[in-house]
Amino acid sequence: MLLRQHYPLAAPTATVARWTRTSGGEALPVSLEAVKVFTARPVNDTAWDDELTTFIRVAQAAVENECKLLLTPCVWSGTLPNLTERIRIIRRPFVEVDSFQYVDASTGTITTIDPTLYQTQYEPQDIGMIYLGQDLSWPQVASRRDAVRLSVKAGYAVDDTDIAAGYPEMPEEIRHAVLMTIASLEKARGDTEASTGNVTVYAMKASKGGGLVPAEAKNLLFPYIYRTVTFA
């Protein structure tokens, strides 16, 4: 019997946090105007804006699911049961750590970790990593699932304000793949190869986005997919 373990290529094995988005995610990754130009619709025609917005949201979910990427600026909170030498931050693309705290083992108080104890680095595949400094030790944390609390910024910029805040611009390949996915949805009016009938706007709003990215768009997204290696 073969036992398989999965190790991300981005970095050596490390503790992974449990994440919850605390802010962001409301912005559209591409504008309605850009979608109208791409799909040859009149820019001034607003009659179908609600439907096109739904297509954008569904395409966003599909591409994010395909690549394990965040297409808009977000802030995420993560919890860990302990502190280890390496803490991997798989919120892609990683921007920065906003806060790094722990629950003190003796007092139970939430305390900010001394920034001189660690360094934060960008790693391959646009993840982040927190490294304990050489010959240094973490403080003693309480025995609980959320003893360590992280807040991080991740995602691509939507406007100049986001760029000023440190978020990277979305690569043109990803932007084009999103537009191609929207165009595919718009052309099919919500139908997909896997569907047995019309997919309603309600169904698209509830969709997680799986299986909706056309093959041509997947080719553009290939370099940005988060990859793992399986060892037998």
N, C-alpha and C positions, 0 to 999 in steps of 0.2 A: 504494500500500500504506500502510495506517495503522499507525503505531507508537503503542502505548498505554503510558502511564506511570501508576502509581498513587501518589497522594499522600494520606496520612491527613489528614482534616479537622482533627485535634486540634492540629496545630502545623506550622510550616514543616519542610521536608525536613531530616532529621538522621540521624546515624549510629545504627544499630540493633544492639543486642548479640545474641549467640547465648546463649540462656538454658537453664539446667538447674535444676530444682527440687531444693533441698538439704534442705529439711525442711518439715513440714506436709503437709496433704492427707489426714490420717487421719480427721479429724472429719467427722461428717455435717452437711450444711448445714441439715437439718431433723430434728427428733427423731422417733423411732418413735412416741411418744405423739401428736405433732402429726399424723402420717400416719394413725394409727388414728382419731383424732377426725374428720379430714377425709374419710376413706373409710367412716365409720360402722362401724368395727370395735370390739369391746370392748377397752378399754385394757388390761385385765388378761389378755387372751388372748395368750399368748406363742408359741403353736404355729406361727405363720407369721412370726415375727420375722426369721428368716434370709432368707426370700423377700422380705419388705418391705424389708429392708436392701439387698438386691440391686436392687430397684426404685429405692430412693433413689440408689444409686450410678449407675445407668444414667441416671436423670433428671438428676442432677448433671452427668454428662458431656455429656448432650444440651444442657442450658441453657448450660453453659460454652462448648460448641462453637458454639452459636447466637449468643452475644453476645461471645465472646472475653473472658469474665470469669472470675475465680477466686472461687468461692462460699465458700471456707473459708480461714483464715489460712495463709499459706505464706511461706517464705523462698526466694528465687531467686538463683542466681549467674549473672552474665553476663560474657562476654568480648568484647573488641574489639581490632582490630589497631592502633588509634591513637586519639589524642585530638583531637576537633574542637570547634568553638565551641558546638555543641549536641549533646547526647547524649539521644536519646529513650528512655524506659523504658516499653515497652508491656507492662506487667504490671498488669492492671486488676482492681480499683481500686488504684492505687499508694498506698502508705502512707509509706514513707521509705527513704532509703539507709542501710544498715547500715555498709557499708565501701566505700571507693573507693581502689583501689591500682593501681600500675603496675610494670612491670619496667624498671628503670633501664638506659638504653642503654649506659652505660660500665661499670657494675659487675655488671649482671645480677641485682641484689638486688630483692626485692619491697618496695616502699616505699609508705606511705600518702600520698595526695595532700593537700597543705596545704589545709584547708577554707577558707582566706581567698582562694583562687584562684577559687572557683566558688560558685554558688548553686543550690539545688534548688527547683523550683517545681512546683505542681500545675497541670496544663493541662486544657483541655476534654476531655471523654470520659474523665475520671478516669485519665489517664496522667500520668507524671512527666517532667520535663525537667531536665537539668543544663546550666547556662549558664556559660561561661567569663566571668569578671569583665571589665569594660571596661578596655581598655589593659593587660590582663595576658596572660601566656603560660604554656602548659602546659610541664611538664618534658619533656625528650627521652626517648622510650620506645624499648625494644628493637624490632628488626624481627622480629616474630613475631605469629601470629594471636591469641594470648591475652596480648598485651602490657598490656592494660588489664583489670582485674578489678573487677567490681561485685557487691555483695551487697545485695539490696533486699527489703523486706517488702511484700506485696501480698495482697489478698483481703478478704473480709467477715468480721466477727466472728461467732463461734458462741456465745460466752458472755461474762459480765462480765469475765473475765480478759483476753480478747482486746480488749475495748473499752478496758480500762485500758492495754493495750499499744499503743493507737493505731489499731487496726483499726476501720473504720466499721461501723455496723449495716447488715444487709442490707435494702434497700428492700422494703416490703411487696409491691409488684408482683412482684418477682423471687421472693420467698418463695412467693407464691400461685401463680406460674407453675410452680415446682418441684413444689408439691403437686398441681396439676392434671395435670402430666406423670406423676407417680407414680400418680394415680388412673386415668389412661388406661391405663397399663401393667397396673395391678392388675385393672381391669375386663376387659381383653382377655386376661389371663393370659399376657402376653408376645407375643400376636399383634399385628401392625401391618398397615396397609393394603398395605404393600409386601411382606409376607411371603407365602410360598406354603404355609406350614404352621405348626405350632407352633414358637415360638422358645423353646428350652429355657433354663432358668436358667443353664446353662453359657454359652450363646450370649450371654445378656444381660450376664453378668459380663465377657465378652470384648468387648462392644460399645463402640464409640467414641461412641455416643449420637447419631449423625446421623439426622435425619429422624424422630425420635420425639416431638418437641414438638408437641402439638396446636395447631390454628389459634387457638383461644381464648387459650391461653397465650402464643403468639407476639405477639398483640395487646398483652398486658401487657408483654412484653419489648421491644417496638419502641423505646422511648426509650433503652434501654441497649445496643443493638447497636453495636459498633464499626464506624464507617463510613469509606469511602474514596471519593474522587472520581477518575474516569477522564478523562484529557485525551487527545483524539485528535490 
